[in-house]
Amino acid sequence: MQSESTALLLARIEQLNRIGIALSAERHMPRLLETILLGAKTLTRADGGSIYIVSEDHRQVRLEIMRTDSLDFAMGGTTGREVPGNAIPLYLGDGRPNHQLVVTHAVLRKKTIVIPDIYQADEFDFSGARKFDCKTGYRSRSFLTIPMRNHENDIVGVLQLINAQDDETGEIVAFSDADRHLAESLASQAAVALTNRRLIEEQQNLFDSFVKLIASAIDEKSPHTGAHCERVPVLTRMLAEAAHRHREGPLKDFSLTEQERYELEVASWLHDCGKITTPEHIMDKAAKLETIVDRIHWIRTRFDLVARDARIRMQERIIEDLKGGNAGNTGAHEQRHAKEMEQLEADYAFLEQCNRGGEFMRPEDQDRVRRIGERYRWRDAGGRARSVLTEDEIFNLCVPRGTLNPDERMIVNNHVSATINLLQSLPFPKGLQKVPEYAGSHHEWPNGGGYPNNLSGEQLSIPARILAIADIFEALTNCSRPYKEGMTLSRALGILRHKRDANEIDPDLFDLFVKEKIYLEYARKYLDASQIDEPA
């Protein structure tokens, strides 16, 4: 008989070890709570049970999971059914400890409480259990309430087991000393597992918040990029999920684990982190002549000086004619001057228009800028004749696309190299080691013509290609760019289609982007109604 009892105890200890191993491997909090409760019920042959979690401020406990086998009743854990009810205060309104309930008493006293029959116990308020019994026809009897104490002697939760059952008869009995010791051992392991899980989640939340803080800082650095760093992850996620679901063609074998999804998510948030090194006056360059200030105002001043000199010349000619008795020429001089002023203002207005930048500047417009620089002269304080346009101003005004000249464009493009260098300097753990690759490849093209490393299609992973399309589409439709309005869907898709045909983006991913109408789903949530020119 003793040998049989010893064998049974050893079997239960072995079972406890298996549960402990399972706890250390579980990463999902609801499943972890479920594993703890089901393991404890199995060890002690309890019909029911629940777990309460202590709040971080140690002021209250909340019921997180419940099970009662004989009623086929389950809430919390992985059931999808949230446990109702409010948190239970550990301290009463007047500040006194709440010793009325067995659960709160176990937390406050940090001790296990064994009750053979709650209907014969008057130390605690069991009105809640009795109401449950009355409502369901259940008969709550034996209770085992164990505070879950972690390695720092903090109580992180309470394990409560209800109605131990006899091994042979199945009758409800009191919890034995062996039940108590085994359950306390499990509760201790569970407390450490919960603490570790909470620490991991806190570290994860801190990391995620820091990643998003960097992205927000980049977006805040320039009002002209809008919420680019915030929206690229949205598009990346949408296209990645569509590719994961797709089971035809070249993308049929592509799939993402939860960790790989997270890895791509982090990369999408950090894809422009290198812009932290880009000078603000270049990121914010809303006009071609803008440095710290917009130099178009300097040109306005020079044009005013040219106009002043022209007016003085006209007046000098009129005076000369009056002295020579040729008063009849005054009208001709004024008419000629008016035409000069009209041309002068037209040329300045043209320069103002050029200064704003755009998608494309015609070669003939660039020639006109140069001719204006040759045509007009003004005199400085030393009497030296100077062009109204410096060579640097002509160079900037003739930028064919956008507002950045080639040197500035190189500085901006260098943000990708900076992104790679910054991210490669971080000791990313296993599961995040491809973040620098994904984030650093969003300007690479499958045809090898991208930057900064001119990677070929064979060198570009599918996640990197997904991020590239998300980055381009968001930039095209963004309404905050200084040199253009946010494009309509049809125009943005037209440009992406051209890039697909030129092998500058992945053709299969673009086709999926269009087929699944990802652009439209995104537009309805993030774009202005005037940009949505495709019917639902």
C-alpha positions in Angstrom: 0.0 0.0 0.0 2.8 2.4 1.0 4.7 1.4 -2.2 1.6 2.3 -4.2 1.2 5.6 -2.5 4.9 6.4 -3.1 4.5 5.5 -6.7 1.5 7.8 -7.0 3.4 10.7 -5.4 6.3 10.2 -7.7 4.0 10.2 -10.7 2.5 13.5 -9.5 6.0 15.0 -9.0 6.9 13.9 -12.5 3.8 15.6 -13.7 4.7 18.7 -11.8 8.1 18.7 -13.6 6.4 18.4 -17.0 4.1 21.3 -16.2 7.1 23.4 -15.1 8.9 22.7 -18.4 5.8 23.7 -20.3 5.5 27.0 -18.3 9.1 28.0 -19.1 8.4 27.5 -22.8 5.0 29.3 -23.0 5.2 32.9 -24.4 1.6 33.8 -24.7 0.1 35.2 -21.5 -3.5 33.8 -21.9 -2.1 30.3 -22.7 0.4 30.6 -19.8 -2.5 31.2 -17.4 -4.4 28.4 -18.9 -1.4 26.0 -18.6 -1.0 27.0 -14.9 -4.6 26.4 -14.0 -5.1 23.2 -15.9 -1.9 21.8 -14.6 -2.8 22.7 -11.0 -6.3 21.1 -11.4 -4.7 18.0 -12.8 -2.2 17.7 -10.0 -4.7 18.1 -7.2 -7.7 16.5 -8.9 -9.7 19.7 -8.5 -13.0 20.1 -10.3 -12.7 23.8 -10.6 -10.2 26.7 -10.2 -9.3 30.2 -11.0 -6.4 32.6 -11.2 -6.3 36.2 -10.0 -3.6 38.6 -11.0 -2.3 41.4 -8.7 -2.1 44.8 -10.3 1.3 46.5 -10.7 0.5 49.0 -8.0 -0.4 46.1 -5.6 -3.8 47.8 -4.8 -6.2 45.3 -6.4 -6.6 41.8 -7.9 -8.5 40.8 -11.0 -10.0 37.5 -11.9 -8.4 36.4 -15.2 -9.4 32.8 -15.8 -12.0 30.3 -14.5 -12.7 26.6 -15.1 -15.3 24.1 -13.7 -15.2 20.8 -15.4 -18.4 19.3 -14.1 -20.3 22.3 -15.4 -18.3 22.4 -18.6 -17.7 26.1 -17.7 -14.7 28.0 -19.0 -13.8 31.7 -19.2 -10.6 33.5 -19.9 -7.4 32.0 -21.2 -7.8 31.0 -24.8 -11.6 30.6 -24.7 -12.2 34.0 -26.2 -14.7 34.7 -23.4 -13.6 37.5 -21.1 -14.1 37.1 -17.4 -16.7 39.7 -16.3 -16.6 41.8 -13.1 -14.5 44.5 -11.5 -11.2 44.3 -9.9 -11.2 43.5 -6.1 -9.5 46.1 -3.9 -6.8 44.9 -1.6 -7.5 47.9 0.7 -10.9 49.2 1.8 -12.1 52.8 1.4 -10.7 53.8 4.7 -7.3 52.4 3.9 -7.6 49.3 6.0 -6.4 45.9 4.5 -9.3 43.9 2.9 -9.2 40.7 4.8 -12.9 39.9 4.1 -12.2 37.7 1.1 -10.0 34.6 1.1 -8.2 35.8 -2.1 -7.3 39.2 -0.8 -6.3 37.7 2.6 -4.0 35.3 0.9 -2.2 38.2 -0.9 -2.0 40.4 2.1 -0.8 37.7 4.5 1.3 35.9 1.8 0.1 32.5 3.0 -1.8 29.5 1.7 -5.3 29.0 3.0 -7.0 25.5 3.1 -10.7 25.4 3.7 -12.4 21.9 3.8 -16.0 23.3 3.4 -16.8 26.9 2.8 -20.4 26.4 4.1 -18.8 25.5 7.5 -16.4 28.4 7.4 -17.1 31.9 8.8 -13.7 33.5 8.6 -14.2 34.9 5.1 -17.0 36.2 2.9 -18.0 33.4 0.5 -21.2 35.1 -0.7 -19.9 35.2 -4.3 -19.3 31.4 -4.3 -22.7 30.8 -2.8 -24.5 33.0 -5.4 -22.7 31.0 -8.1 -23.9 27.7 -6.5 -27.4 29.0 -6.3 -27.4 30.1 -9.9 -25.8 27.0 -11.4 -26.8 24.2 -9.0 -23.2 23.6 -8.2 -21.9 22.8 -4.7 -18.7 24.6 -3.8 -17.0 22.9 -0.9 -13.2 22.5 -0.5 -11.0 25.5 -1.3 -7.2 25.7 -1.7 -6.0 29.3 -2.1 -2.3 29.9 -2.8 -0.5 33.2 -3.2 1.8 33.1 -6.2 5.1 34.3 -4.9 8.0 35.1 -7.3 11.8 35.0 -6.7 11.7 38.6 -5.2 9.1 37.5 -2.6 6.4 39.6 -4.4 2.9 38.2 -4.8 2.0 38.4 -8.5 -1.3 36.4 -8.4 -3.4 33.9 -6.6 -4.1 30.3 -7.6 -7.5 29.1 -6.2 -8.5 25.5 -6.6 -12.1 24.2 -5.8 -13.5 20.8 -4.9 -10.8 18.2 -4.7 -12.0 14.8 -5.9 -11.2 11.4 -4.5 -9.1 9.3 -6.9 -11.3 6.2 -6.6 -14.9 7.5 -5.9 -14.8 10.9 -7.4 -16.5 12.3 -4.3 -15.6 15.9 -3.2 -13.0 15.8 -0.4 -10.7 18.3 1.4 -7.4 19.1 -0.2 -4.6 17.0 1.4 -1.2 18.1 2.6 0.3 16.5 -0.5 -2.1 18.5 -2.7 -1.1 21.7 -0.9 2.7 21.1 -1.2 2.5 20.2 -4.9 0.2 23.2 -5.7 2.5 25.5 -3.8 5.4 24.3 -5.7 3.6 24.8 -9.0 2.4 28.2 -7.8 6.0 29.2 -7.1 7.1 28.1 -10.6 4.1 29.8 -12.1 4.9 33.1 -10.3 8.4 33.1 -11.8 7.0 32.3 -15.2 4.4 35.1 -14.9 7.1 37.5 -13.7 9.4 36.6 -16.6 6.6 36.9 -19.1 5.6 40.3 -17.7 9.3 41.5 -17.8 9.6 40.3 -21.4 6.4 42.1 -22.3 7.5 45.2 -20.6 10.9 45.1 -22.4 9.0 44.4 -25.7 6.7 47.4 -25.1 9.6 49.6 -24.3 11.5 48.5 -27.4 8.3 49.0 -29.6 7.7 52.4 -28.0 11.3 53.4 -28.7 11.1 52.3 -32.3 8.0 54.3 -32.8 9.5 57.3 -31.0 12.4 57.3 -33.5 9.9 57.2 -36.4 7.8 60.0 -34.8 10.9 62.1 -34.4 11.7 61.7 -38.1 8.2 62.7 -39.0 8.3 65.6 -36.6 11.6 66.7 -38.0 10.0 67.8 -41.2 6.4 68.8 -41.7 6.8 68.1 -45.4 7.0 64.3 -45.0 3.8 64.2 -43.1 3.2 60.9 -41.3 5.4 58.9 -43.7 7.2 56.8 -41.1 3.9 56.0 -39.5 2.0 55.1 -42.6 4.7 53.0 -44.4 4.3 50.2 -41.8 0.5 50.2 -42.5 1.0 49.6 -46.2 3.9 47.2 -45.6 1.7 45.1 -43.3 -1.2 45.1 -45.7 0.9 44.0 -48.7 2.8 41.4 -46.6 -0.4 39.8 -45.4 -1.8 39.7 -48.9 1.4 38.0 -50.1 1.3 35.5 -47.2 -2.3 34.5 -48.2 -1.6 34.3 -51.9 -1.2 30.7 -53.1 -0.7 31.2 -56.8 2.2 32.1 -59.1 5.7 33.2 -58.0 4.5 34.2 -54.6 2.8 30.9 -53.7 5.6 29.7 -51.5 6.0 32.9 -49.6 4.9 32.9 -46.0 5.6 34.7 -42.7 5.8 33.4 -39.2 4.6 35.7 -36.4 8.3 36.5 -35.7 9.0 37.3 -39.3 6.0 39.6 -39.4 7.3 41.4 -36.4 10.8 41.7 -37.9 9.3 43.3 -41.1 7.2 45.6 -38.9 10.2 46.9 -37.0 12.1 47.4 -40.3 9.2 49.4 -41.8 9.1 51.7 -38.7 12.9 52.2 -38.9 13.3 52.4 -42.7 14.1 56.2 -42.6 15.9 56.4 -39.3 19.0 57.6 -41.1 17.2 60.8 -41.8 18.1 61.8 -38.3 21.5 62.7 -39.8 20.0 64.7 -42.7 20.2 68.5 -42.2 16.8 70.0 -41.5 17.1 72.8 -44.1 17.5 70.1 -46.8 14.6 67.9 -45.5 12.4 71.0 -45.3 13.5 72.4 -48.6 10.1 73.6 -49.9 11.7 75.7 -52.7 14.7 75.3 -55.0 16.4 78.4 -53.6 15.7 77.7 -50.0 18.6 77.2 -47.6 18.1 78.6 -44.2 15.9 81.2 -45.9 14.3 81.2 -49.3 16.7 83.1 -51.6 13.9 84.0 -54.0 13.4 87.1 -51.8 17.0 88.2 -52.5 16.2 87.9 -56.2 13.1 90.0 -55.7 15.3 92.7 -54.2 17.6 92.6 -57.1 14.8 92.8 -59.6 13.5 95.8 -57.7 17.0 97.4 -58.1 16.9 96.6 -61.8 13.5 98.2 -62.0 14.8 101.3 -60.1 17.8 101.6 -62.4 15.5 101.3 -65.5 13.2 104.0 -64.1 16.2 106.3 -63.5 17.5 105.7 -67.0 14.1 106.5 -68.5 13.9 109.7 -66.4 17.4 110.7 -67.5 16.5 110.2 -71.2 13.3 112.3 -70.7 15.3 115.1 -69.0 17.9 115.0 -71.8 15.2 115.2 -74.5 13.5 118.1 -72.6 16.8 119.9 -72.5 17.2 119.4 -76.2 13.7 120.5 -76.9 12.4 117.1 -77.8 9.5 116.9 -75.4 7.5 114.7 -77.8 9.7 111.7 -77.0 8.5 111.4 -73.4 5.5 109.2 -74.2 7.8 106.8 -76.2 10.2 106.6 -73.3 7.4 105.8 -70.9 5.9 103.2 -73.2 9.2 101.5 -73.7 9.8 101.5 -69.9 6.3 100.0 -69.3 7.1 97.1 -71.6 10.5 96.6 -69.9 8.7 96.5 -66.5 6.1 94.1 -67.9 8.8 91.8 -69.1 10.7 92.1 -65.9 7.7 91.1 -63.8 6.9 88.3 -66.2 10.5 87.0 -65.8 10.3 87.3 -62.1 7.0 85.5 -61.9 8.5 82.7 -64.0 11.4 82.4 -61.6 9.0 82.2 -58.7 7.2 79.4 -60.4 10.4 77.6 -61.1 11.4 78.0 -57.5 8.4 76.0 -56.3 9.7 72.8 -58.0 7.6 70.2 -59.7 7.6 66.7 -61.2 9.4 67.8 -64.3 11.1 71.0 -65.7 11.4 71.3 -69.4 14.8 72.0 -71.0 13.4 75.2 -72.6 12.4 76.5 -69.2 15.9 75.8 -67.9 17.3 77.8 -70.9 15.0 80.7 -70.1 16.4 80.8 -66.5 19.9 81.1 -67.9 18.8 83.9 -70.3 17.2 85.8 -67.5 20.5 85.6 -65.6 22.3 87.0 -68.7 19.7 89.7 -69.4 19.4 91.6 -66.2 22.2 93.5 -64.3 22.1 95.4 -61.1 24.9 97.5 -59.4 26.1 96.8 -55.9 27.2 99.4 -53.3 30.7 99.5 -55.0 29.1 100.2 -58.3 30.0 96.8 -59.8 27.5 95.4 -62.3 26.2 92.0 -61.2 23.7 89.5 -62.7 20.4 89.2 -60.9 21.1 85.4 -60.6 24.3 83.9 -59.2 25.6 80.7 -60.7 24.5 78.8 -57.6 21.0 80.2 -58.0 20.8 79.2 -61.7 22.1 75.8 -60.8 19.3 75.4 -58.2 16.5 76.9 -60.3 17.3 74.5 -63.1 16.8 71.4 -60.9 14.6 69.2 -63.2 12.5 67.5 -60.6 11.5 68.5 -57.1 13.5 71.1 -55.1 16.8 69.4 -54.4 19.9 69.9 -56.5 22.1 66.9 -57.2 24.4 67.6 -54.2 21.4 67.9 -51.8 19.8 64.8 -53.4 23.0 62.9 -52.6 22.8 64.1 -49.0 19.2 63.0 -48.7 19.9 59.6 -50.5 22.7 59.1 -48.0 20.0 58.6 -45.3 19.7 55.0 -46.6 23.4 54.4 -45.9 23.0 56.1 -42.6 20.1 53.8 -41.8 22.1 50.7 -42.7 25.1 51.9 -40.6 22.9 52.8 -37.6 20.9 49.6 -37.6 24.0 47.4 -38.2 25.6 48.9 -35.1 22.7 47.5 -33.0 23.0 44.0 -31.5 19.6 42.8 -32.8 18.6 39.4 -31.3 17.7 36.3 -33.2 14.5 37.0 -35.0 15.3 40.6 -35.7 18.7 40.3 -37.5 17.2 41.0 -40.9 15.9 44.5 -39.9 19.0 46.3 -41.3 18.6 44.4 -44.6 14.9 45.1 -45.0 15.1 48.8 -43.9 18.3 49.4 -45.9 17.0 48.1 -49.2 13.8 50.2 -49.7 15.5 52.3 -52.4 17.0 49.3 -54.3 15.6 48.2 -57.6 15.3 44.7 -59.0 17.1 45.9 -62.2 20.1 46.9 -60.2 19.7 50.6 -60.7 18.7 51.6 -57.1 20.8 52.8 -54.2 22.9 52.7 -52.1 24.3 49.3 -53.1 22.9 48.7 -56.6 21.6 45.3 -55.5 20.2 43.0 -58.2 16.8 41.3 -58.1 18.4 38.1 -56.9 19.8 39.9 -53.9 16.5 41.5 -52.8 14.3 39.5 -50.5 10.5 39.6 -50.8 10.1 41.6 -47.5 12.5 44.2 -48.8 10.6 44.5 -52.1 7.3 44.8 -50.1 8.8 47.7 -48.1 10.0 49.4 -51.3 6.5 49.5 -52.8 5.0 50.7 -49.6 7.5 53.5 -49.4 7.0 54.7 -52.9 3.2 54.6 -52.8 3.0 56.5 -49.5 5.4 59.2 -50.9 3.4 59.6 -54.1 0.1 60.0 -52.3 1.4 62.0 -49.3 -0.3 65.5 -49.3 2.6 67.2 -47.3 5.3 67.2 -49.9 6.5 70.9 -50.6 6.7 70.6 -54.4 3.6 68.7 -55.2 0.1 67.8 -54.1 -0.8 64.3 -53.0 -1.5 62.3 -56.2 -4.7 60.7 -57.1 -4.8 56.9 -57.0 -4.9 56.6 -60.8 -1.8 58.8 -61.2 0.1 57.0 -58.4 -0.7 53.6 -59.8 0.3 54.8 -63.2 3.8 55.7 -61.9 4.1 52.4 -60.1 3.0 50.6 -63.2 5.8 52.4 -65.1 8.2 51.4 -62.4 7.0 47.8 -62.7 7.6 47.8 -66.5 11.1 49.3 -65.9 11.8 46.5 -63.3 12.3 49.1 -60.6 9.7 47.4 -58.3 8.7 43.8 -58.0 6.1 43.1 -60.7 4.3 40.2 -58.9 3.9 42.2 -55.7 2.7 45.3 -57.7 0.1 43.1 -59.5 -1.0 41.7 -56.1 -1.2 45.3 -54.7 -3.6 46.1 -57.6 -5.5 42.8 -57.7 -6.3 42.9 -53.9 -7.1 46.6 -54.1 -4.8 47.3 -51.2 -4.3 50.8 -52.5 -8.1 51.5 -52.2 -8.4 50.0 -48.7 -5.5 52.2 -47.6 -6.9 55.3 -49.4 -10.3 55.1 -47.7 -8.6 55.3 -44.3 -5.7 57.7 -44.9 -6.1 59.8 -48.1 -8.3 62.8 -48.9 -11.5 62.0 -50.7 -10.3 64.1 -53.7 -7.5 61.6 -54.3 -9.7 58.6 -54.6 -10.7 58.6 -58.2 -11.6 54.9 -58.4 -15.1 53.8 -57.5 -15.5 51.3 -54.7 
